Amino acid sequence: MKISSHNKTNLRTELLLRRRKLDKNMIAAQSDNMAKQLFAWPYYQQAKVIMLFLSMFDEPQMSKIIEDSWSQGKTVCVPHMRKEFGVMDAAVIENWNDLVKGRFNLLVPDPATLKIMNPELIDLIIVPGVGFDHSGNRLGMGAGYYDRFIPQAPQAILIGAIWSSHVIESIPHNDYDKPVHFLLNENEIVKCDIING
């Protein structure tokens, strides 16, 4: 589908505004629900190497999933943004001390102790997004980090973590956009009806 970036920009702005109005207690409770869904999911249980994201305040919170993964002996990776814009690696973190405060006061992998994981060894990637549609198409923040990273991990199961209120009818996408296989929301895990992948 041919799209203009203007459509994506408007949609991103609208969804981010909606997300920033979410109640803090609701975010905590629904993040707990998401974690419970994931813990019972066979793909999560079987995954040895898992990549998650370090959540912003209004995103699904990943801390319980990270801690459960450590307790299960899984290798946990999070994004490490390179100096080169739009390019990231998967950095292994073994405990919270492997993270430091970065730009915008957000936690990032400590550059002093960076351990990079080969993307071809990642079993499961939990993908953040501003919005998703039922076909698994994703609207991100616009920098293209995941668009460039995901093709390096063709074997990984991709699951988008998203509030159900941010799953919309259709996300504008191009042929090079890689849809996720599943969506994780506060109520359930849904298999995507992938029509372009």
C-alpha positions in Angstrom: 0.0 0.0 0.0 1.4 3.4 -1.0 1.3 5.8 1.9 2.4 9.3 2.7 4.5 9.9 5.8 1.9 12.7 6.6 -0.7 10.0 7.3 1.6 8.1 9.6 2.7 11.3 11.4 -0.9 12.3 12.1 -1.8 8.8 13.3 1.3 8.7 15.5 0.5 12.1 17.1 -3.1 11.0 17.8 -2.2 7.7 19.3 0.6 9.2 21.5 -1.8 11.8 22.8 -4.2 9.0 23.7 -1.5 7.0 25.3 -0.2 9.9 27.5 -3.6 10.3 29.0 -3.7 6.7 30.4 -4.0 6.4 34.2 -0.8 5.3 36.0 -2.7 2.7 38.1 -4.3 1.2 35.0 -0.9 1.0 33.3 0.4 -1.0 36.2 -2.6 -3.3 36.5 -2.8 -4.0 32.7 1.0 -4.5 32.5 0.6 -7.2 35.2 -2.2 -8.8 33.1 0.1 -8.8 30.1 2.9 -10.5 32.0 0.5 -13.2 33.2 -0.7 -13.8 29.6 2.9 -14.1 28.4 4.1 -16.4 31.3 1.5 -19.0 30.2 2.4 -18.8 26.5 4.3 -21.7 25.1 6.5 -19.5 22.8 7.7 -17.6 25.9 8.2 -20.7 28.0 10.3 -22.3 25.3 12.4 -19.2 24.4 16.0 -19.3 25.6 17.0 -15.8 24.3 14.4 -13.1 24.6 14.5 -9.5 23.5 12.3 -6.9 25.2 12.3 -3.1 25.5 12.9 -0.7 28.3 9.5 0.9 28.7 8.6 4.5 28.7 6.1 5.5 31.5 3.0 5.2 29.3 4.0 1.9 27.6 3.3 -1.6 28.7 5.8 -2.2 31.6 8.3 -4.9 31.0 10.1 -5.1 34.4 8.1 -8.2 35.7 8.7 -10.0 32.4 12.4 -9.2 32.5 12.7 -10.4 36.1 10.8 -13.6 35.3 13.0 -14.3 32.3 16.1 -13.9 34.5 14.6 -16.3 37.1 13.9 -18.9 34.3 17.5 -18.7 33.2 16.7 -17.0 29.9 19.2 -14.7 28.2 17.6 -11.2 28.3 18.4 -8.6 25.6 17.3 -5.0 25.3 17.9 -2.4 22.5 21.2 -0.5 22.4 20.9 2.5 20.1 24.1 3.1 18.2 25.5 6.6 17.6 24.4 6.0 14.0 20.8 7.2 13.8 18.2 4.4 13.4 20.5 1.5 14.0 20.4 -0.6 17.2 21.8 -3.8 18.6 20.5 -6.4 21.1 22.4 -5.8 24.4 22.4 -8.6 27.0 21.5 -7.6 30.5 22.0 -9.9 33.4 20.6 -7.7 36.2 19.4 -4.1 36.7 22.9 -3.0 37.4 23.7 -3.5 33.7 21.5 -0.4 33.0 22.3 3.3 33.5 20.3 6.5 33.0 20.6 7.7 29.4 19.0 10.5 27.4 15.6 11.7 28.5 16.3 10.0 31.9 15.5 6.6 30.4 17.4 3.5 31.3 19.8 2.2 28.7 22.5 -0.6 28.6 25.7 0.6 30.3 28.1 1.4 27.5 31.0 0.4 29.8 29.8 -3.2 30.1 28.1 -3.7 26.8 27.6 -7.3 25.6 26.0 -7.6 22.2 23.9 -10.6 21.2 23.9 -12.1 17.6 20.3 -11.3 16.4 20.2 -14.8 14.7 20.2 -16.4 18.2 17.1 -14.5 19.5 14.0 -16.7 19.9 11.4 -14.1 20.8 11.2 -10.4 20.4 8.6 -8.4 22.3 8.2 -5.3 20.1 7.0 -1.9 21.3 4.7 0.3 19.2 2.6 3.4 19.2 -0.1 1.3 17.4 -0.6 -2.0 15.6 -3.4 -3.3 13.4 -4.9 -6.8 13.3 -2.5 -7.9 10.5 0.5 -7.1 12.8 1.5 -4.0 11.0 3.3 -1.6 13.4 3.5 2.2 13.8 6.6 3.1 15.7 8.2 6.3 16.8 9.4 7.0 13.3 13.2 6.4 13.6 13.1 3.0 12.0 15.2 1.2 14.6 13.1 -2.0 14.6 12.5 -1.9 10.9 16.2 -2.2 10.4 16.8 -4.7 13.3 14.0 -7.2 12.8 15.2 -8.5 9.3 18.5 -9.5 11.1 16.5 -12.0 13.3 14.4 -13.9 10.7 14.0 -16.9 13.0 12.5 -14.9 16.0 8.9 -15.0 16.9 7.6 -11.4 17.0 5.0 -10.2 19.4 3.8 -6.7 19.7 3.0 -5.4 23.2 0.2 -2.9 22.9 -2.8 -1.6 24.8 -6.0 -2.9 23.2 -7.1 0.7 22.8 -4.2 1.2 20.4 -5.0 -1.7 18.1 -6.6 0.0 15.1 -8.2 -1.0 11.9 -5.3 -0.3 9.6 -1.7 0.9 9.9 -0.2 2.4 6.7 2.7 0.1 5.6 5.1 -0.5 2.8 6.4 -3.8 1.4 9.6 -3.6 3.5 7.7 -3.3 6.8 7.8 -6.6 8.7 4.5 -7.4 10.6 4.6 -9.1 14.0 3.2 -12.6 14.3 1.2 -12.0 17.5 -0.2 -9.1 19.6 0.0 -9.1 23.4 -2.6 -6.9 25.1 -4.0 -6.7 28.6 -6.6 -9.4 27.9 -5.1 -12.0 25.6 -2.5 -13.0 23.0 -3.9 -12.8 19.5 -2.4 -14.3 16.4 -2.1 -11.7 13.6 -3.9 -12.2 10.3 -0.7 -11.4 8.4 -1.5 -10.6 4.8 1.7 -9.0 3.6 4.4 -11.2 5.2 
